[in-house]
Amino acid sequence: MNIKSMYENIQIQMGEAISFAEFFSAMTRIVKLCNLQAEKLKTMLTITGTTAWEYTIGDTDDDDHAIGDTADDRVIGDSRWSEGVTWDSLNNVVELPSNVTKVIALWYAGEKCHSEPYDLMKTMVMEDLVYTCIGRRLYFPESLDAQTTEIRVKVETKYPDPSRTDTEYTGMPETAESMLMNGILNVLYTQPKHFNTTQFGIYRTAFNNDLANYNDQILTQEPQEHQVPVYTY
């Protein structure tokens, strides 16, 4: 979604000039609202266990089986543990990036693992296919320092806020553009400078309808390929 085009189309729709700051503030508010109300896309994080971690965007046929052929592989960073992912070798814990909101499933050597209480998990080994998930932290029974077996994690991630320096917003699929546009107009028409009860009602209804359709679309399809998230710190 081209941010400049969205900004220009909003002004055309409103029939008046608005500042980019007003538009950008409204867009940010709607993305935050979508994080509260919209279904999240699924992402597969693949830990190669060799020289780097990879963020791999691929499909799964269900939560029990990981499809081997991936749509896109990209190594993030030069070191073994990529930016946004930290590894504590003393406690055998991986902390996932801050945009991860939910861990759905984890596979070790292609086999689905199950989460166990921490005290029980610590008495086991990796081949027992166990881990402990606490928030964004994944605890393992053994060190991953020399691990070469692939570990894959299926997660939900929040939609990133737009950035003023970006020309494109890639944090949501293109099918979400109508929802974002109607949401932005809804926000703008609630502002004292642009307040219009009729227009506010029209775009609030349009946004709610788009949101319902978007959620139905996400819920009724397999996890899809989307932009590989890039983490900068």
N, C-alpha and C positions, 0 to 999 in steps of 0.2 A: 504494500500500500504506500503510494507516494504521498508523503506528508504535505508537501507544497500543494499538490492537486487537491487534497482533502481540504486544506485551508481555503483555497480559492473557491471550491465548490460550496463550502459552508457560507461564504460571503454571498455567492450568487443565490443560494437558497434563501438567505435572510433578506436579500435585497438591500444590504447596507455593508459598509466597511467596518470590520472589527480588527483589533490589533492581533498580531500573532501571539502575544502573551495571553490574551483572553482565550484564543483557540487552543493553545497548548495546555493551559490550565484545565480547560474543560475536557480535553482528550485524556489527560492524566487521571482526572477524577473518574472518567468512565472506565478506563482500564482497571483502576482499583476496584470499582464496583463489579466489573466482570470477574475479578479474582474472588469476590465474595459470592457471586450468584451464578456464574457460568461454569459449565463442566470443563475440566482440564484435559488437555491432550496428554497422551502417554508417551514417554521417552524411554528408550533402552540405553542404559549406561553399561558399556562393556569394559571390563578391566582385563587387559591382555595378559598381565603377568610377565611381560618381557621387558621392554625398555620404556614403555610409556603407558599412560591410561588413554583409552579412546572413548570418545562420546560417539556411540553408534546409533543412528536413527534407523530403526527397522520395525517390521511387523511381528506380532505374535498371533498364532492362531487361537490361543486362549491363554489363561493365566497358568496353565500347567506345562506348556511346551513353548520353547523358544525356537523360532524359525532360524535356521542357520544362515540363509542368504540375506544379507542386509542391504538396505537401499543406499547407504552412504557411510563411509568410515573416515574419520578425521582425527588425527592425533593432535591433542591440545598441549602445547608446551614441549620442552626438550627433555625434561626430567622424568623419572619414573612416575612420580605423582604429579598430575597436572594441576594447573591453577584452579582454584575453587574446590579442590579435593585434598584433604589433609589425612595423613596416616600417622598414627601414634603406635610405634613399634613396641613400646613398653606395655601398653594395654591391649594391643591387637585390635585397634578400632579405626575404622574409616569414617571420616565425617564428610558427608555429601555437600555439594554446593548449596548456598543459602536460598536458591530459588526452588529447591526440592520441597514439596509440601507433603508428600506421602510416598512411602515405599510400598509397592504392590506385591512384588514377588522377587525372588532371587534364585539364580541357578548356579551350581558349581559343576563344572565338567559336563554341562548339558542336563544335569539332574536338578529337579526343583528341590530347594531346601525349605526347611520349616523353622520358624522362630521359636526359640525356647527361652525360659527364664534364664537370666544371666548365670546364676550359680550352677544350674544344671548344664548349661552350654559349656562352661569352663572345664567340666569333667570329660568332655568329648574331644573328638578330632575332626578335621575337615571332612573326612570320608563319611562321617555320620550325617552329613548334609544339614548342619544346624548353624544358626547364627542368632544373635539377639539384636533387635531393632529398638532403639530408644530415640525418638525424634528423628533427626537426620544422621544419627550415629549407628553404624553397623559394627557390632562386636563379633569377633571370630574366635574359635577355640585355639587357633595356632597363628603364628606370625605369617604375614604375607610378604616378608622381605625377600624371600627367595622363591616365591610362588610363581609357577609357570602355567598352572591350570587356569583356564578362563573362568572368570566370575562375571555374571551378567545380572544387572539389577533393573527391574522395570519400575519406573517412578512416575508420579505426577509432578508437574512443575507449574509454578505460578506464571502468569503472563507478565513479562517485564514492562516497566514503565517506559514510555517513549523518551527519546533523548533529543535535546535541541540540536545536537550536532549531526543527527542522522537525516538522510534524505528519504529513507524508506523505513516504514515500521514493519518489521518482520516477526514481531512477537506473537501475532495471531494469524490464522490462515486468512486467505483472501476472502473467503466466504463470510468473514466477520465484518467486512467493511461497512455494509449497510447498517448493521447493529451499532457500530462505533459512530457512524455519521449521525444516526438518529439520536443516539445518546448524547453526543456533543451538542446538537441543537436543543435537546431537552434541557441540558445544563445551562446553556447560554440564555434561553428564554426564562430561566428562573432568576437571572441576574437583574438587579434594579435598573441598570442601563438599558436592558433589552426586554424587560419583563412584558410578556404577552400571554394572558391566560389561555386564549384559544390555541395559539401555537404551542404553548407548553403542553396542553392536553393532547394535541395531535401527535407530537413527537414522543411524549411519554408512552402513549399507547403503541406507537410504531416500534419504539425500543423494546417494550415488553414482549411484543409479538416476535420481533427478531430474536430476542433472547431465548424465548421458548423454542423457536425453530432451530436455533443454533444448538441448544442443549439436546434436542431430539436427534439432530444430526450426529453429534459427538457420541451419544449413548448407543446409537444403532449401527455404528461402524467400527471396524477393527482399528487399533492404534495406527495412526498414519505418519508418514514421513513429513517432517517439517524442518524448519531452520535449525541447524546445529547451534546450540547456545554457546556463546563465547563469553567467558567470565574474565573481567579485568579488575584487578585489585591494586 
